[in-house]
Amino acid sequence: MQNAAGKQALDYTLVQERHQGYQIEWAVRPSQSSPGKWIGSFHAFKEGETSIATWIANLYNDPASAQRNTIQVAKAQVDEKIAAKGPH
């Protein structure tokens, strides 16, 4: 997969466990606008549901922090989506 400008290939990594039935893929890369900083992206998907995908706007000091926080944001957005749907 490439970023919107098609300039950088992204290697997404699949989270082995599911969160609320969603699989989460994430990628981190160095920031192009802030040298020495890292940004993250994720894609959360579940069969029969609309996927969630976004770049995380926060800058992180290292790839591990970017990864950890990207996964946390992904899980929070999945939780928000489920809460917005309400009880079944």
ABEGO torsion letter per residue (X at the ends): XBBAAGABBBBBBBBABBBGGBBBBBBBBBBAABBGBBBBBBBBBBBGBBBBBBBBABBBABAAAAAAAAAAAAAAAAAAAAAAAEBX
